[in-house]
Amino acid sequence: TENVVSDVDFDEQLATFKANDEYLETKLPAIQYKTSMNEFTWDMAEEHITFKSEVDKPGILTSTHPDKDSLEFNGGDAFYDLKTDELKVSGVPYVVSADAFIYPDSNYLEIGRGGAMATLKNAQIIADTLNKYHVINRATVDVIGRREYKASGFYEYNIGDKEQEIEFENVVGQPFGKGAWDERP
């Protein structure tokens, strides 16, 4: 990261960093993400970094992995374990992948080495980001990238005042249409 004010205490093995500008980009190469979270604390002894965002301005996390298509989402705070290269992010309202909003359970998700997002359990998928026509509840979701996810869950199929669900075991969100993969909508 660059352009921060810091206080490093080697006796206490604690360092704090805060951005000098409104926007800060911190690269996390082991997990192939970058974040705009503008304040963080490095606990050298425990080998972890705690990122904080302002309440009214969540941080942006963006994948730098070439196969994730710049997957991006907002997060409130994050905890990065330097021993395991795992990032635990809270305050995630949703992730957009393949024209769907994916709402993680408890607004929480984890990212591991190489940018792999842990499988989301008990998530909700609302497909068709424009009209929000399709809802899948209690979903298990593997977000592969900005343009693809795989899931299973229970599709809401309500008729009038009768609420019902259909279990879907193989939901695939991906680009469609003619042409090269990276040119499809």
Residue pairs with C-beta under 8 A, 6 or more apart in sequence:
1 17
1 24
1 25
1 26
1 27
2 25
3 19
3 20
3 21
3 24
4 17
4 18
4 19
4 20
4 24
5 17
5 18
5 20
6 15
6 16
6 17
6 18
7 15
7 16
8 15
9 15
10 44
13 43
13 44
13 45
14 41
14 42
14 43
14 44
14 45
15 41
15 42
15 44
16 39
16 40
16 41
16 42
17 39
17 40
17 41
17 42
18 38
18 39
19 38
19 39
22 38
23 36
23 38
24 36
24 37
24 38
25 34
25 35
25 36
26 34
26 35
26 36
26 37
26 40
26 51
27 34
27 64
28 34
28 35
28 80
28 87
30 85
30 113
31 85
31 86
31 87
31 111
31 112
31 113
31 114
31 115
32 63
32 64
32 65
32 68
32 114
32 115
33 61
33 62
33 63
33 64
33 65
33 87
33 111
33 115
34 61
34 62
34 64
35 51
35 59
35 60
35 61
35 62
35 75
35 78
36 59
36 60
36 61
37 51
37 52
37 53
37 59
37 75
37 77
37 78
38 52
38 53
38 54
38 59
39 51
39 52
39 53
40 49
40 50
40 51
40 52
41 49
41 50
41 52
42 48
42 49
43 49
43 50
47 81
47 82
47 83
48 79
48 80
48 81
48 82
48 83
49 79
49 80
49 82
50 77
50 78
50 79
50 80
51 59
51 77
51 78
51 79
51 80
52 77
53 59
53 75
53 76
53 77
53 91
58 74
58 75
58 76
58 91
58 93
59 74
59 75
59 76
59 78
60 72
60 73
60 74
60 75
61 72
61 73
61 74
61 75
61 78
61 89
61 111
62 70
62 71
62 72
63 69
63 70
63 71
63 72
63 115
63 145
63 146
64 70
64 115
65 114
65 115
65 145
67 144
67 145
68 115
68 144
68 145
68 146
69 145
69 146
69 147
69 148
69 182
70 146
71 95
71 97
71 143
71 145
71 146
72 96
72 146
73 92
73 94
73 95
73 96
74 91
74 92
74 93
75 89
75 90
75 91
75 92
76 89
76 90
76 91
76 92
76 107
77 89
77 90
77 91
78 87
78 88
78 89
78 90
79 87
79 88
80 86
80 87
80 88
81 87
81 88
84 112
85 112
85 113
86 110
86 111
86 112
86 113
87 110
87 111
87 112
88 108
88 109
88 110
89 108
89 109
89 110
89 111
90 106
90 107
90 108
91 107
92 104
92 107
92 108
92 109
93 103
93 107
94 101
94 102
94 103
94 104
95 101
95 102
95 104
95 109
95 143
96 102
96 129
96 146
97 143
97 144
97 145
97 146
97 147
97 148
97 149
97 173
98 146
98 147
98 148
98 149
98 173
98 174
98 175
99 127
99 128
99 129
99 173
99 185
100 125
100 126
100 127
100 128
100 129
100 149
100 173
101 125
101 126
101 129
101 132
102 120
102 123
102 124
102 125
102 139
102 141
102 143
102 149
103 123
103 124
103 125
103 126
104 120
104 123
105 120
105 121
105 122
105 123
109 117
109 118
109 120
110 117
110 118
111 117
111 118
112 118
117 142
117 143
119 140
119 141
119 142
120 139
120 140
120 141
120 142
120 143
121 140
122 138
122 139
122 140
123 139
123 140
123 141
123 151
123 153
124 135
124 136
124 137
124 138
124 139
125 134
125 135
125 136
125 139
125 141
125 149
125 151
125 153
125 171
125 173
126 132
126 134
126 135
126 136
127 133
127 134
127 135
127 136
127 173
128 134
134 155
134 156
135 155
135 156
136 151
136 153
136 154
136 155
136 156
136 168
136 171
137 153
137 154
137 156
137 165
138 153
138 154
139 151
139 152
139 153
139 154
139 171
140 151
140 152
140 153
141 149
141 150
141 151
141 153
142 149
142 150
142 151
143 149
144 150
147 174
147 175
148 172
148 173
148 174
148 175
149 171
149 172
149 173
149 174
150 170
150 171
150 172
150 173
151 168
151 171
151 172
151 173
152 167
152 168
152 169
152 170
152 171
153 167
153 168
153 171
154 165
154 166
154 167
154 168
155 165
155 166
155 167
155 168
156 163
156 164
156 165
157 164
157 165
157 166
158 164
175 181
175 184
175 185
176 184
176 185
177 184
177 185
178 184
